[in-house]
Amino acid sequence: MLKNLKLLMLGAALAVALPALAEAKTFYWVSHGGPADPVWTYFLQGANQWAEDTGNTVNTSFHSGDVPSQQEAVRSAIAAGADGIVTTSPDPGSMNEVVNEAHAAGIPVININTPDPTVNFDAYVGMDLVFTGKQWAQYLVDKGLVKAGDFVWMPVEVPGATYGVQEEEGIKSVFEPLGITWEVTDNTLDQAEVITRMSDYLTANRAKVKAIIGLGDLVTGSIKRVFDQVGVKPGEIPVVGWGNSLDTTQEVLTGYVNAAMWQDPHATSYVGLSLANMASSGIPAGFDVLVGNLYEKDGAQGVDDILSGK
């Protein structure tokens, strides 16, 4: 099913990418993520493959959560006369001004990975993150892994970032009526520091943590190393979260993570650039592309194969 979904998305992307074959264009792919985050290497691969497949130029940049740096990268793309821009939303509303500047210059801007309805993007490709948070919380409840009065730990890379805020909103809608409490903790975008902070927190709070929701790929992909360091056995503490890297697929396969959310970062970038290309040719995007699939152990190998290029 996952392979069929990926093929369907890529087939649709190729269809809208075809106009680029007529005349080479220049696009900018600007991310709030960091090059050390494994999942963003897959997003980058999608952008690079799109450039190779279409013959267009895609200039890429990472900004590691530095919002002013990301804003200036978009302004540089505008000044360079970009045909289109694909970018992310690091904080709610943070890209509003630069997106308006791009539109004033006649440049379409496609948002990927994290939706931000406060900004007038031309289209969005990625998850409905409020719904994603709701799915994680409901999974834990439906499986009997948490109950009223329990405490759930929710590590995130960047506190206050759009993705975590929206995910927590969905989680809250399930947990709050049931009297389940939680805490969101900051863990940065450096994996070594993530593992240190998460290990320290779990050591200090192990007795009260009944489940974990990883609000980002980097924190979810660090669970095995954290559990091994603290001495927690696979399955001892239920875990759900993101599953867009080989770290997390292996954690699901080996029982460290119960269920993970698959976005297909490679296809997300590919489709985002395809929509930007379509809009630059005078065909307004006019629609969003929502993706996502929660997988358990029986579906993890399929995701692992995709990420491994099999």
C-alpha positions in Angstrom: 0.0 0.0 0.0 2.8 2.4 0.9 4.6 1.7 -2.3 1.5 2.2 -4.3 0.8 5.5 -2.5 4.3 6.7 -3.3 4.1 5.7 -6.9 0.7 7.5 -7.2 2.2 10.7 -5.7 5.3 10.6 -7.9 3.2 9.9 -11.0 1.0 13.0 -10.2 4.2 15.0 -9.6 5.7 14.0 -12.9 2.6 15.0 -14.7 2.7 18.6 -13.3 6.5 18.7 -13.7 6.4 18.2 -17.5 6.2 21.9 -18.5 9.7 22.4 -17.0 11.1 20.3 -19.9 10.3 23.1 -22.3 12.4 25.7 -20.6 14.8 25.4 -17.7 13.8 27.5 -14.6 15.4 28.2 -11.3 13.7 27.4 -8.0 14.7 27.8 -4.4 14.1 25.1 -1.7 14.5 26.7 1.8 14.2 24.7 5.0 14.1 25.5 8.7 15.6 22.0 9.3 19.3 21.2 9.7 21.6 19.0 7.6 22.4 16.9 10.7 18.8 15.8 11.0 18.5 12.5 9.1 15.0 13.1 8.0 15.9 16.3 6.2 18.4 14.4 4.1 15.4 12.6 2.6 13.6 15.9 2.0 16.7 17.1 0.2 16.9 14.0 -1.9 13.5 14.7 -3.2 14.5 18.2 -4.2 17.6 17.0 -5.9 15.8 14.2 -7.8 13.2 16.7 -9.0 15.9 18.9 -10.4 17.6 16.0 -12.1 14.3 14.7 -13.6 13.1 18.0 -14.9 16.3 19.7 -15.9 15.5 22.7 -13.8 17.9 24.3 -11.2 17.0 23.9 -7.5 19.1 26.0 -5.0 18.7 24.4 -1.6 19.5 25.7 1.9 19.1 24.7 5.6 18.7 27.2 8.4 18.6 25.0 11.5 15.7 26.8 13.2 17.2 30.3 12.6 14.1 32.2 11.5 15.8 35.5 10.4 18.3 33.4 8.3 15.5 31.6 6.6 13.6 34.8 5.9 16.7 36.4 4.4 17.2 33.3 2.2 13.7 33.8 0.8 14.4 37.4 0.2 17.6 36.4 -1.6 15.6 34.1 -3.8 13.2 37.0 -4.6 16.1 39.3 -5.5 17.6 36.6 -7.7 14.3 36.4 -9.7 13.4 32.9 -8.7 10.7 31.2 -10.7 9.3 29.7 -7.6 10.1 29.0 -3.9 9.4 26.0 -1.7 9.8 26.6 2.0 8.7 25.5 5.4 7.1 27.4 8.3 9.4 27.5 11.3 7.1 29.5 13.6 3.4 30.5 13.1 3.2 33.6 11.0 7.0 33.9 10.7 7.0 33.7 6.9 4.1 36.0 6.3 6.0 39.1 5.3 8.5 37.4 3.0 5.7 35.4 1.3 3.9 38.7 0.6 7.1 40.1 -0.8 7.5 37.1 -3.1 3.9 37.4 -4.3 4.4 41.2 -5.0 7.3 40.1 -7.3 5.1 37.5 -9.0 6.8 34.5 -7.4 4.7 31.5 -6.1 5.6 30.1 -2.7 4.7 26.5 -1.8 4.8 25.4 1.9 5.9 21.9 2.7 6.1 19.8 5.9 4.3 22.1 8.3 1.0 23.9 7.5 0.6 27.6 8.5 -2.9 28.9 7.7 -1.8 32.4 8.9 0.4 32.8 5.8 -0.8 33.2 2.3 1.1 30.3 0.7 0.0 29.2 -2.8 -0.3 25.6 -1.6 0.7 23.2 1.1 2.2 19.6 0.8 2.5 17.6 4.0 0.6 16.4 7.0 -2.4 17.8 8.8 -0.5 18.1 12.1 -3.5 18.7 14.4 -5.0 15.5 13.0 -1.6 13.8 13.4 -1.4 14.7 17.1 -5.0 13.4 17.6 -4.1 10.1 15.9 -1.1 9.6 18.2 -3.1 10.3 21.4 -6.1 8.2 20.2 -3.8 5.3 19.4 -2.4 5.3 22.9 -5.9 5.4 24.4 -7.5 2.9 22.1 -4.6 0.4 22.7 -5.0 0.8 26.4 -1.5 2.1 26.8 -2.6 5.2 28.7 -5.6 6.0 31.0 -7.0 8.7 33.1 -4.5 10.2 35.5 -1.5 9.1 33.5 1.4 11.4 32.5 2.8 11.5 29.0 6.2 12.9 28.1 6.4 14.8 24.7 10.0 15.7 23.7 10.3 18.2 20.7 13.3 19.6 18.9 12.3 23.3 18.9 9.8 24.6 21.5 7.1 26.8 20.1 7.7 25.7 16.5 4.7 25.5 14.3 4.7 21.7 14.0 4.9 21.0 17.7 2.2 23.6 18.5 -0.2 22.0 16.0 0.5 18.5 17.1 0.0 19.4 20.8 -3.4 20.9 19.9 -4.5 17.6 18.5 -3.1 15.6 21.4 -4.8 18.0 23.9 -8.2 17.3 22.3 -7.9 13.7 23.2 -6.0 13.8 26.5 -7.6 16.7 28.3 -11.2 15.3 28.5 -9.7 12.1 29.9 -7.6 13.7 32.6 -4.3 12.6 31.0 -1.5 15.1 31.6 1.7 15.8 29.6 4.8 17.9 29.4 6.6 19.2 26.3 10.4 19.5 26.6 13.0 21.2 24.4 15.8 19.0 22.9 17.4 21.1 20.1 18.3 20.1 16.5 21.7 18.4 17.4 21.2 14.7 17.8 24.0 14.2 20.4 22.4 16.9 22.5 19.0 15.5 21.9 20.1 12.1 23.3 21.8 13.7 26.3 18.7 15.9 27.2 16.3 13.1 26.7 18.3 10.6 28.7 18.6 13.1 31.6 14.9 13.8 31.6 13.9 10.1 31.5 16.4 9.2 34.2 14.9 11.9 36.5 11.2 11.2 35.6 11.1 7.5 34.7 8.7 6.6 37.5 5.9 8.9 36.3 6.3 8.6 32.5 3.6 6.2 31.3 4.1 6.9 27.5 6.1 9.1 25.1 5.0 11.0 22.1 7.9 12.2 19.9 6.8 15.4 18.4 9.6 15.4 15.8 11.6 12.9 13.7 14.9 13.6 15.5 13.5 13.0 19.0 11.6 9.9 17.9 14.6 8.5 16.1 16.7 8.9 19.2 14.4 6.6 21.4 16.5 3.5 21.1 19.7 5.2 22.1 18.0 6.9 25.0 16.3 3.7 26.2 19.6 1.8 26.0 21.4 4.5 27.9 18.8 4.8 30.7 18.2 1.0 30.8 14.6 0.9 29.5 13.7 -2.3 27.6 11.9 -2.2 24.3 8.1 -2.0 24.9 8.5 -1.1 28.6 7.3 2.5 27.9 4.9 2.9 25.0 6.1 5.3 22.3 4.5 6.9 19.3 5.8 9.7 17.1 7.3 10.4 13.7 8.7 7.7 11.4 10.4 9.4 8.4 13.9 8.0 8.9 15.7 4.6 9.0 16.3 5.2 12.7 12.5 5.1 13.4 11.7 2.3 11.1 14.2 0.2 12.8 12.9 1.3 16.2 9.4 0.1 15.2 10.7 -3.2 13.8 12.7 -3.9 17.0 9.9 -2.9 19.4 11.2 0.4 20.8 8.5 2.4 19.1 4.9 1.1 18.9 3.7 3.2 16.0 5.1 5.9 13.8 3.8 8.5 11.3 5.0 8.3 7.7 5.0 11.5 5.6 7.3 10.4 2.8 9.7 13.4 2.9 11.3 12.6 -0.5 7.9 12.8 -2.3 6.8 15.8 -0.2 9.7 17.9 -1.6 9.2 16.5 -5.1 5.5 17.3 -5.2 6.1 20.7 -3.6 8.5 21.7 -6.4 6.1 20.3 -9.0 3.4 22.6 -7.7 5.8 25.6 -7.7 6.7 24.8 -11.3 3.0 24.5 -12.3 2.2 27.9 -10.6 5.2 29.5 -12.3 3.7 28.5 -15.6 0.6 30.4 -14.9 -1.5 27.5 -13.6 -2.5 28.4 -10.0 -2.0 25.4 -7.6 -5.4 26.0 -6.0 -5.2 22.9 -3.8 -3.2 21.3 -1.0 -1.7 17.8 -1.0 -2.2 16.0 2.3 -0.2 12.9 3.0 0.4 10.5 6.0 0.1 7.0 7.3 0.5 5.6 10.8 2.4 2.4 10.7 3.1 -0.4 13.2 5.6 -3.2 13.1 3.8 -5.0 10.2 4.1 -1.9 8.0 7.5 -0.8 9.1 9.5 -2.9 6.6 7.7 -1.3 3.7 8.7 2.2 4.9 12.2 1.0 5.6 12.5 -0.3 2.0 11.4 3.0 0.6 13.9 5.0 2.7 16.6 2.5 1.7 15.9 2.9 -1.9 14.8 -0.7 -2.4 
